[in-house]
Amino acid sequence: MKFILKICLVMALISSCSAKKEYMLVGTYTSGKSTGIYVYEFNADDKTAKLVDSVKTSNPSFLAVSPDQKFVYAVNENDAKTGGGSVTAFSFDKTNGDIKELNAQPTLGDHPCYVAVDKTGKWVIAGNYSSGSISVLQVNPDGSLANRTNVIRHEGHGTDTSRQKSPHVHATVLSPDNKFLYVPDLGIDKVMIYSFNEETGVLSPTKDTAWVQDGSGPRHFAFDPSGKYAYLMQELSGTVTAFKYNSGKLEAQQITSSLPKDYRGPYTSADIHVSPDGKFLYASNRDSSNTIAIFKIDKSNGKLTPVGHQSTMGRGPRNFNFDPSGDYLVVANQKTDNIVVFRIDHETGLLTDTGQRIDVGSPVCIQWIKK
């Protein structure tokens, strides 16, 4: 009997050690139930999430993780009336999931809504929505942010007089080779392209911009794993544009709707990601749609074929992401204070609700750190 019990104990320990557990970091808006950033230990075997730490910070609506996964950077999406926009740096301990604030630096712009870290880990780049500007912040050797910010401001307006009276930077996405920065600007209907010097952090405008439809409102941007194609989510038109990518240049080759055919509500599309295997593209639609659009990618040309739409089982899917295993798509429903876990069918791309819910106030960004 004792022998059997020992075997059971050993098997249980092996099972526990082999469980696929990763850290899931959740950025939030702090005007409601939330107080900042939450760190969960996500178990891919049973799809559960255990809160292991949290840290108070104002409106950390977008997060970025350093290449060595030792540091986390969060925008503080505020304006001059509420303390000003800033980026806060945090240290992260992978042994236990502890997150601790290092320091914060101003972005010299209002409502920063996106942040990225370059591949060297030396530079943090934020997009200021209301000011229509880009902020480049230098990273100190200890992961904190230096007290020096370079700012580039966009100019112009779009055709939608209610949403495009001025520039509105909505993302700052670096190319796979770290040589270019792509900046979708909702207010001027352009994806601005800058060359990026990873030694100095200097951004230089190129002669190229990505063509988009008037009034479409470029929002988020994603490369496929091969680096041959890129995809743009357009908030105001509910469309996705597929591009061929080559040496910094983007060539538009397809525009397709991300919304269900029978949808007649407002267009407020949000996030976009390519699956880790490069086979499918997913895009989120908010408001009364509250769906994830699913497309199959033709790897020979990058073009999209609609597969279907999945209800997010909540409202306001501002952001979503794949877990490190690539088996699950996790959706942050901002307006219903929950995160929903979907299983991905790797053959069809379709999503199945696992029934797992993670309750967190106003979740708006999900990032991962591997244990």
C-alpha positions, 0 to 999 in steps of 0.5 A, spaced: 500 500 500 505 504 501 509 503 495 502 504 491 502 511 495 509 513 493 508 511 486 501 516 486 505 521 489 511 521 484 506 521 478 503 527 481 509 531 482 511 529 475 504 531 472 505 538 476 512 539 474 510 538 466 504 542 467 505 548 461 505 554 466 506 561 463 505 568 466 500 572 463 500 580 464 494 584 464 494 591 463 487 595 465 484 602 465 484 604 472 477 608 472 473 602 475 475 596 479 482 595 477 488 598 480 494 597 475 497 591 472 495 584 474 500 578 473 497 571 473 500 564 472 496 561 466 496 553 466 495 551 459 493 544 461 487 546 465 486 553 462 486 556 469 489 562 471 492 564 478 493 571 481 500 571 483 502 579 483 499 586 482 502 593 482 498 599 482 499 604 476 495 609 473 491 606 466 496 601 464 492 600 457 498 597 453 504 593 456 511 591 452 516 586 455 523 586 454 527 581 450 530 578 456 523 578 459 526 581 465 523 588 465 516 590 463 514 597 460 507 600 461 504 606 458 500 611 463 494 613 458 493 620 461 493 627 459 495 633 462 489 634 466 491 628 470 498 628 470 500 627 463 502 621 459 508 617 461 511 610 461 513 606 467 518 601 467 518 595 472 522 589 474 520 582 473 522 576 477 521 570 473 522 565 479 515 567 482 512 572 478 513 578 482 513 585 479 516 592 482 516 599 479 523 602 477 521 609 475 517 613 470 518 618 465 513 622 461 512 621 454 511 629 453 504 627 449 497 626 451 494 619 452 499 614 450 496 608 448 501 603 445 508 601 447 514 597 444 521 595 446 526 594 440 530 588 439 536 590 443 532 592 449 535 599 449 529 603 447 522 604 448 517 607 443 510 609 445 505 612 441 501 618 444 494 618 441 491 625 443 497 628 441 499 625 435 506 623 436 511 618 437 516 618 444 522 614 444 525 613 451 532 610 452 533 604 457 538 604 462 542 598 464 538 596 470 532 597 466 529 603 468 528 609 463 533 615 462 530 622 463 530 624 456 525 623 451 525 624 443 518 626 440 516 626 433 509 629 432 505 628 426 501 633 422 494 633 418 487 630 418 482 625 415 476 626 412 471 623 418 470 630 421 468 627 428 474 622 429 480 625 424 480 632 426 488 631 428 493 626 428 492 620 433 497 615 433 495 608 435 501 603 435 508 603 434 510 597 431 518 595 429 519 591 423 522 583 424 529 586 423 529 592 427 530 597 422 523 600 421 518 603 425 511 602 423 506 607 426 498 607 424 495 614 425 488 613 425 487 621 425 490 622 418 489 615 414 496 613 414 501 608 416 507 612 417 514 609 416 520 611 419 527 608 419 530 606 426 537 606 428 538 601 434 545 604 436 542 611 437 534 610 437 533 616 432 527 615 427 528 618 420 522 619 416 522 615 409 519 617 403 514 611 403 507 611 407 502 605 406 496 607 402 489 606 406 482 608 404 480 615 406 476 615 413 478 608 414 482 610 421 488 605 421 489 602 428 493 596 429 499 593 425 502 586 425 507 582 421 506 574 419 512 570 422 515 569 415 516 577 415 513 577 408 506 580 409 503 585 414 496 586 416 493 593 418 486 593 422 482 599 420 478 602 426 473 606 423 471 602 416 472 595 420 477 593 414 483 589 414 488 591 409 493 585 407 500 588 405 506 585 401 513 587 405 519 587 402 525 591 405 521 596 409 516 597 404 509 595 404 505 594 398 497 593 399 494 587 395 487 586 399 482 590 403 477 585 406 471 586 412 472 584 419 465 584 420 459 579 419 456 580 413 449 582 416 452 587 421 449 594 421 452 597 427 458 602 428 465 600 426 470 600 432 474 594 430 481 594 435 486 589 435 489 584 430 494 578 430 497 572 426 497 565 429 504 563 431 504 558 426 502 563 420 496 560 418 490 564 420 489 572 422 484 574 427 481 581 428 477 584 434 471 588 433 467 591 439 461 595 440 455 591 438 459 586 434 463 583 440 466 578 435 473 575 433 474 575 425 478 569 423 481 569 416 485 563 413 492 566 410 494 564 403 502 563 405 504 564 397 501 571 397 499 573 404 491 574 402 486 572 406 480 568 406 474 569 411 473 563 415 468 565 420 466 570 426 467 568 434 463 571 439 467 574 445 462 572 450 463 579 453 463 586 450 469 591 448 474 586 446 480 591 445 485 586 445 487 579 445 493 575 444 495 567 444 498 564 449 505 561 449 503 554 447 499 557 441 493 553 443 489 558 446 487 565 444 485 569 450 480 575 449 480 581 454 473 584 454 474 591 457 466 592 458 465 586 462 471 586 466 473 579 464 478 575 460 475 569 456 479 563 454 478 560 447 481 553 444 484 554 437 483 549 432 489 548 428 486 545 422 480 550 421 482 556 425 476 556 429 475 558 436 471 554 441 470 557 448 473 553 454 468 556 459 474 559 463 473 566 465 478 570 469 475 576 472 479 583 472 477 590 472 477 593 465 482 589 462 485 592 455 492 588 454 495 581 455 502 580 454 506 573 456 512 571 459 515 564 459 517 561 465 
